[in-house]
Amino acid sequence: KSHPDWYGKCKILLYRGSWQEWHLAECKALVPLSPVEMQFKKLSILKHQSQKDPPMFPGDDKREFWERAWERNRNTAELIHNLGFMEYEGVEVFADYSYIFDTFL
């Protein structure tokens, strides 16, 4: 297949929702979040119609969506801090699924 020059630079970084985090071995990007960014994320979740409670598939977890996301980000920040990274309020993790380009395109 012939692809444009920019094609090889494209990445597909996937984010997981509030119930589950990527294992750090699958991690391609860590995005540290400040206290202000964590608050902004909470407000964004609260304003986004698809994230309103109750969640479609809540399982046994009765917390609000933003609470689950907040705790997941805080737990990830603590985990990477324990590995020797700086301390952050929260951390988002992304996994690289760029191989999908070659599989489907």
C-alpha positions as a Markdown table, in Angstrom:
| # | Residue | x | y | z |
|---|---|---|---|---|
| 1 | Lys | 0.0 | 0.0 | 0.0 |
| 2 | Ser | 1.1 | 3.5 | -0.7 |
| 3 | His | 0.7 | 6.0 | 2.2 |
| 4 | Pro | 1.3 | 9.8 | 2.5 |
| 5 | Asp | 4.5 | 10.9 | 4.3 |
| 6 | Trp | 2.6 | 11.8 | 7.5 |
| 7 | Tyr | 1.1 | 8.3 | 7.8 |
| 8 | Gly | 4.2 | 6.8 | 9.5 |
| 9 | Lys | 4.0 | 9.4 | 12.3 |
| 10 | Cys | 0.4 | 8.7 | 13.3 |
| 11 | Lys | -0.3 | 7.1 | 16.6 |
| 12 | Ile | -3.5 | 5.6 | 18.0 |
| 13 | Leu | -3.3 | 6.1 | 21.8 |
| 14 | Leu | -6.2 | 4.5 | 23.6 |
| 15 | Tyr | -7.6 | 5.7 | 27.0 |
| 16 | Arg | -9.6 | 3.5 | 29.4 |
| 17 | Gly | -12.7 | 4.6 | 31.2 |
| 18 | Ser | -13.2 | 5.0 | 34.9 |
| 19 | Trp | -13.5 | 1.3 | 35.8 |
| 20 | Gln | -10.2 | 0.0 | 34.6 |
| 21 | Glu | -6.7 | 1.3 | 34.0 |
| 22 | Trp | -4.1 | 0.0 | 31.5 |
| 23 | His | -1.4 | -2.1 | 33.0 |
| 24 | Leu | 1.8 | 0.0 | 33.1 |
| 25 | Ala | 3.5 | -2.6 | 30.9 |
| 26 | Glu | 1.0 | -1.6 | 28.2 |
| 27 | Cys | 1.6 | 2.1 | 28.8 |
| 28 | Lys | 2.9 | 4.3 | 25.9 |
| 29 | Ala | 2.1 | 7.7 | 27.5 |
| 30 | Leu | 1.7 | 9.0 | 31.0 |
| 31 | Val | 0.0 | 12.4 | 31.3 |
| 32 | Pro | 0.4 | 13.9 | 34.7 |
| 33 | Leu | -2.5 | 16.0 | 36.1 |
| 34 | Ser | -2.2 | 18.9 | 38.5 |
| 35 | Pro | -4.9 | 19.6 | 41.1 |
| 36 | Val | -6.4 | 22.2 | 38.8 |
| 37 | Glu | -6.5 | 19.7 | 35.9 |
| 38 | Met | -8.1 | 17.1 | 38.1 |
| 39 | Gln | -10.8 | 19.6 | 39.1 |
| 40 | Phe | -11.3 | 20.5 | 35.4 |
| 41 | Lys | -11.6 | 16.8 | 34.5 |
| 42 | Lys | -14.3 | 16.4 | 37.2 |
| 43 | Leu | -16.3 | 19.4 | 35.9 |
| 44 | Ser | -15.9 | 18.2 | 32.4 |
| 45 | Ile | -17.3 | 14.8 | 33.3 |
| 46 | Leu | -20.2 | 16.4 | 35.2 |
| 47 | Lys | -21.1 | 18.5 | 32.1 |
| 48 | His | -20.9 | 15.7 | 29.6 |
| 49 | Gln | -24.3 | 14.2 | 28.9 |
| 50 | Ser | -23.1 | 10.7 | 28.3 |
| 51 | Gln | -21.3 | 10.6 | 31.7 |
| 52 | Lys | -24.4 | 11.5 | 33.8 |
| 53 | Asp | -25.3 | 9.0 | 36.5 |
| 54 | Pro | -26.5 | 6.4 | 36.7 |
| 55 | Pro | -23.9 | 4.7 | 34.5 |
| 56 | Met | -25.3 | 2.2 | 31.9 |
| 57 | Phe | -23.3 | -0.7 | 33.4 |
| 58 | Pro | -22.3 | 0.2 | 36.9 |
| 59 | Gly | -21.7 | -3.3 | 38.3 |
| 60 | Asp | -21.3 | -3.3 | 42.1 |
| 61 | Asp | -19.7 | 0.1 | 42.2 |
| 62 | Lys | -22.2 | 2.6 | 43.4 |
| 63 | Arg | -19.9 | 5.7 | 43.2 |
| 64 | Glu | -20.6 | 8.4 | 40.7 |
| 65 | Phe | -18.7 | 8.3 | 37.4 |
| 66 | Trp | -16.4 | 11.3 | 38.3 |
| 67 | Glu | -15.5 | 9.6 | 41.6 |
| 68 | Arg | -14.4 | 6.4 | 39.9 |
| 69 | Ala | -12.3 | 8.4 | 37.4 |
| 70 | Trp | -10.8 | 10.6 | 40.1 |
| 71 | Glu | -9.8 | 7.6 | 42.2 |
| 72 | Arg | -8.3 | 5.8 | 39.2 |
| 73 | Asn | -6.2 | 8.8 | 38.3 |
| 74 | Arg | -5.1 | 9.2 | 41.9 |
| 75 | Asn | -4.2 | 5.5 | 42.3 |
| 76 | Thr | -2.2 | 5.6 | 39.1 |
| 77 | Ala | -0.3 | 8.7 | 40.3 |
| 78 | Glu | 0.5 | 6.9 | 43.5 |
| 79 | Leu | 1.7 | 3.8 | 41.7 |
| 80 | Ile | 4.1 | 5.7 | 39.4 |
| 81 | His | 5.3 | 7.7 | 42.4 |
| 82 | Asn | 6.1 | 4.5 | 44.2 |
| 83 | Leu | 8.2 | 3.5 | 41.1 |
| 84 | Gly | 10.3 | 6.6 | 41.5 |
| 85 | Phe | 8.5 | 9.2 | 39.4 |
| 86 | Met | 7.5 | 12.7 | 40.7 |
| 87 | Glu | 4.4 | 13.0 | 42.8 |
| 88 | Tyr | 1.3 | 14.2 | 40.9 |
| 89 | Glu | -2.3 | 14.7 | 41.8 |
| 90 | Gly | -3.4 | 12.3 | 39.1 |
| 91 | Val | -2.1 | 10.5 | 36.0 |
| 92 | Glu | -3.8 | 9.4 | 32.8 |
| 93 | Val | -2.4 | 6.4 | 31.0 |
| 94 | Phe | -2.6 | 5.7 | 27.3 |
| 95 | Ala | -1.7 | 2.5 | 25.4 |
| 96 | Asp | -0.4 | 2.5 | 21.9 |
| 97 | Tyr | -2.6 | 0.6 | 19.4 |
| 98 | Ser | -0.9 | 2.1 | 16.3 |
| 99 | Tyr | -0.6 | -1.4 | 14.8 |
| 100 | Ile | -4.3 | -1.0 | 13.9 |
| 101 | Phe | -3.2 | 1.3 | 11.0 |
| 102 | Asp | -1.5 | -1.6 | 9.3 |
| 103 | Thr | -4.3 | -4.1 | 10.2 |
| 104 | Phe | -7.2 | -2.1 | 8.9 |
| 105 | Leu | -5.8 | 0.5 | 6.5 |
